[in-house]
Amino acid sequence: MNDAVRPVLSGFSMRRPLSEIPQDRALDWVASVHAASEATMKGLGDDERQSFESRTRRAIARCGCGPGRIRSRGYSVPDVGRSNLDDSSIYDVRTLPHGQGSEARTHFYAERVTEYFESEYADVETPPSDIIHVTCTGYASPSGAQRLIATKRWGDRTRVTHAYHMGCYASLPATRLAAGALLSRPKSDGAGERRPVDIVHTELCSLHLDPTDHSLEQLLVHSLFGDGFIRYSLRDDDGRPGLRLVAEREYVIPDSAELMTWIASDAGMKMTLARDVPDRIAAYLIPFVESLAADGDRTLDDLRANAVFAVHPGGPRIVDRVRDVLGLGEPSVELSRGVLLDYGNMSSATLPHVWMRVLADEGTPAGTPVVSLAFGPGLTVCGALFEKVG
């Protein structure tokens, strides 16, 4: 990136979903809703249903991410964690084995996201130059961002861009889009700087469970993901605290398209995730980070010695593999692991939570390089090199 133009990420604002559910209770609920769905489909009696639920719990214990790796997750769907399934709205599996269909889930998504935008911007008087809305877990037009702009009467001052369906790595392309949007605006109003570009993530992963699919792959997926909402800004560098963007890079691994997918289905969206995804990513990781380091006039050895690594914690194995392949110490990735422990995988909203912790961490002084890495369908390896400032 041009040395004269290095914008800064700052102004992080996180809002937690409706409920925070301990991981053990969330996993028990997953097992119970799968068993109730099976009972509805096959007319199982209570003893048969309980036996199926016990087997599902054992399967989750074998393949899923337990409380030692994820302490709790946030959920916007009020059904999650309830012991009385009769009160369910989306996952009313005693009537509909799959739960409600995609239309009902989309309406729920649109309502929650509109409410979030209204709350998040309730006290904001100066409109951002742009809002980039990032999600892969729900789509409705007009979006929550557009409804906000209309309500606030910002339509002649704020542009809306939708950065949808990229998955867990989307915060990095969103930052790239934000940099382009920021630099396209002239400096005006005599202020000597541009109005910032806001990036807003709204991920409701809890909408996308199909309780009729009892495969180990799906049980693993539903042990990992939680909901996340976060807003932050990209602005001109004015000396205030933030993460200065130094370089960014992206690479799609050849012959890997089927290893991770995310498609719309009749019962929400469905993810497929091959077991060898961490290994396939690992094979390309060193040359990728070497190239990213060179873009920022650094070396991999320099980053090993001095940088914090903000890694998207897609799961414990991803963090482990990045640490081991790059030859890092555990302290280099502890902030990433802490976000996974506290919230689970929140798809595209996860990495910004790590960035927020880097900024708040007193043990990470100004001037520290911050290597950001995230992965998603494609398989896509995405990265950025920042510097903590202020």
N, C-alpha and C positions, 0 to 999 in steps of 0.2 A: 504494500500500500504506500502511496505517496507520503513521504515524511511530513509534508506540510499539512496533510489532511488525515488526521487520525482521530475519529470520533470516539466518544466514551460512553459506555453503558453505566447507568446510575438510576437512582430513584426507584428501587425495588419495593414493591408492595404486594404482600402475600395475603390471601384470604383462604381460610380452611373451609372445607365442605360442611354440610349439615351435621354429620356425625363422624366421630373418631372411634373406630372399632378396634379393640385389641386383636392381634393377629389370630390367637387361638380361637376366639369367638367368631371371627370372620371365616376361618376354615371350617369350623363346625357348621356354620350356616350354609356354606357351599355344599358340604356333604348332605345336609338335611334337605336342601332344595333339589339336589339331584335325586335323592331317594324319593321325595314326594312326586317329582315329575315321572319317575319310573313307575311308581305306584299308580298314578293316573293313567299312564299309557297301557299298563298291563293288568290293571285291576288287582294289585297285590294287597294282601291282608296286612294287618299291623305287624305281625311277626316277620313276614317276608320283607316288608319295607324297612324294619329295623335292622334286619340282617344285611340288606343292600347298603344301608347307611353306614354300618360298621365297616363293610368292605371298602366303601368309598373313603372313609376316614383313614383307613390303613394305606390306601393308594396315595392319598394326598401326603401322608407322612413320609412315604417313600420318595415321591417325585417332586413335592412342592417345596415352597420356601417357608420354613417354620418360624416360630417366634424368636428364635435365636438370631435370625438374620433380618427379620422385619418385625418391629415391635407393635405397630398399629398402622392402619390405613384409613384415609378419609373417604366418605361416601356421601353422594348427593341423593341417591335413591333411598328413600326411607325404609324400604323392605329389608335392606341388608342388615344382618345381625338379629333380626326379630325371631323370637322363638315361636310365635304364633303366625304361621304362614297364611292363615285365613285373612289377616289384615293386609296382605300384599296388594300392591297396585300394578307394578310392572311384572313382578314374578308371582302372579297368581296361578301357580302351577297345578293346583288342585282342580282348576277348571281348564286351563290351557297349558299343556305340558311344556311347550317352548317358552311360556310367558307371553306377554304382549308382543305384537309384531312391530316392525320397524316404524310404521307410521305413528303409533302411540309413543314409542321411545323418542322419535324425533320431536314430537310436540313437547314432551317432557324436557328434552334438551333445550329447545328454543325458549321455554319459559324460564328455566334456571339461568341460562346465559343472559337473557335480557335483564333479569333481576340482578345478576352479578354486575353487569355494566352500569346499571343505574346506581347501585350502592357504591361501586368503586369510584365513580366520577361525580358523586353527589356534591362534593365540596370543591370540585375543580372549576375554576372560573376562566382560566386562560386556556383556550383549546390548543392541543398539540397540532403540529403541521400535518401529521399523518397518524392514523392508527392502523397497525398491521395486526390483524386478528389471526391467531394461529390455533389450529385444532385438527385432530383426526378422528374425533369421536362423535361428531354430530354436525349437520348442515341444515340450515333453513334460510330462506331469503324472504324478506330482508333479514340480515344477520343482526345479532345483538349490537354489534358495533354500528351498523347503519341506523338502527332504531335509536341508539344513543345520540348520534349526530343530528337526527331529525328532531328529537325531543329537546336537545340543548340549542338548537338553531345554529349549529356550527357548519352547516352545509357548504358555505362559501369560503370556509377557512381550513377545513380538515378533510383530507382525502382518506378513503378507506381501501385497504388492500387485504384480500383474503389469501392466506398462506395455508392451504388445507392439505391434509392426507399424506404428509411426508413421514409421519410417525415420530419416533423418539428423537431423531436428530434435528427436528424442524427449527429449533431455536437458532441454530447456526445459519441456515439459509435465510431465516427471518432477519437476523442481524445484517446479513449481506444486503437484503432488500431495503432495510432501514437506512443503511449507509447511502445507498443510491438515492433514496427518497430525500434524505437530509441534504445531500449535496446538490440536489436539483432545485432546492429552494434558495432564492437570493437572500442575503443578509438584509434585513429591513428594519423599519421603525427606529432607526438610529441606535439600535441596541448593540450593533457590532456582532451579533450572533443570531443564528436561526432558532426558530421555535423547535423544540425537540420532536422526535418521532417516537410514539409509544408503540410498544409491542405487548400484546395481551394474549395470554394462553388460557383457554377454557377446555379442560379435558375431563370428561365424565366417563371414565373407563367402566364404571359400575353399570352402565346401561347395556353392556355387550356380553352377557352371559346367556348361553343356550343350555338350559339344564338337561336337555335330552342327549347331549354329547358328553359321554362319560370317559372319553379317551384320556390317557395319561397326559398327552400334550395339552389338552384343554384344562385339565386339573392343575397342571403346572402354571399355565397362563393366569388362571384365576386365583392362584396363590400369590401373584406378584403385583398386580396392577391396582392402583387406587386413583382417586380423583384429585385434581390439582388446579388451582387458579392463581395466576400471578401476572402482574403488570410491571413493566420497567421501561426506561427511555434510552434512546440513543441521541446524544447531543454533541454540540461542539465542545472541544476541550477548553474549559475555562479555569482549570486548576482545582476544581472541587473533586472530592473522592469519587472514584469510579474505576472501571476497567477499560483502559485505552486499547482499542483494536489496532494490532500491529500487522497481522497477516491472517489469511484464511485460505482453506484448501478443501477440496472435495474429490472423492474417488469412488467410482462404482466398480466393484470387484467382478471380473469376467465370470460368466457361467455360474452365477449364484442367484439368479432371479427367483427361483422356486424355494429357496431356503427360508425365506421369511415373507409372508404375504399378509395383507389386511384388506378384506373385501366386504362389501355390503351383502348381508344375507337376509332371509325373511325374518330372522329373530335377532335383529341388531347387526353388528359387524363381527366378523370372525377372523381370528389370527391363526396362522400356522407358523410353527417355529421349529426348525430342524435342530437336532442335538449338537451338530457340529458347527453351528454358527460361531461360537467363540473361537474355535480352531481356525476357521476360514478367515476371520477377521485378523487373528494373530499373525497369520502368514504374511500379511501386507503391512503390518503395523509399523515396523521399524523404518522401512523406506518412506512411508507416509510421514511419520513424525520428523525424520531427517529432512525431508523436503519442506515441511512446515517451518522447521527451525531455520533452514537456510533462507526462506522468504523473509524471516525477521532478523537476518544477519546474526544468527546464533548457531550453535551445534547441539546435537543430541546430548553429548557429554555435559555441556553447559547447562542444559535444561534438567538433566538428571540431578545435577549438583545444587541447582538454585531454584527450580520452578515448583510451583504447586500444580498438581494435575487435577483439573476439574473434569472428571470422567462421568459420562452418563451411566448411572448404575442400573443398567437394564436388569441385572440380577447379580448375585454374589459372584458367579463364575466369570462374568465379564470384567468386573473390577479386579478379580484375582489374575486373570489372564493379562490384562493391560499392565498391571504391576509387575508380573513376572517376566513378560516378554521384553518390556522396556528396561528391566533391571532397576526398578524403583524400590525405595523403602516404603513401608506401610504408612509412615506419616505423610507421604506425598499424596495419598489417595484417601486419607481418613475423613475429609470433609464430604467426599462423594459417598463413602460407606455410611456416614452418619445420616445423610438424607434418605438413603434406602432404608436404614433402620427405623427412622422416625415416620416415614410416609409411604414406603413402597415405591414402585415404579409408576410415576404419574405421566408417562408418555412424554410429549414435548415440553411439559411444564417442569420436568425434573431438573434438567441442567440449569435453568435459571435459579432454582432453589439452591443449587450448589454455588453458583456465582454470588448469590446474596450472602451466603455464609463466608465465602472468601473475603468479601468486602468487610464483613463484620468481625472477622477473625483478627484479633490484636497480635497474634503470633505470625501473621503474614504482613510484613511491613511494605510501605510504599516502595515501588521499584521492583517488586517481585514479579518475575514472569509467571503467567498463568496459562498453562496448556489445556485447552478444552477439546475433548474428544467425545463424539457420539456416533451411534450406529443405527441403521434402520433398513427397511426394505430396499432392495436393489441388487445385492447388498451394498449399502452406501456407507462409506467411512467419511466422516465429516469432522473438520477440526478448525480451530482458530487459536492464534497466539495473542494473548492480551498482556498488558502490564498494569499492575495495580498502581493507581496514582492518588494523590491527595492525602 
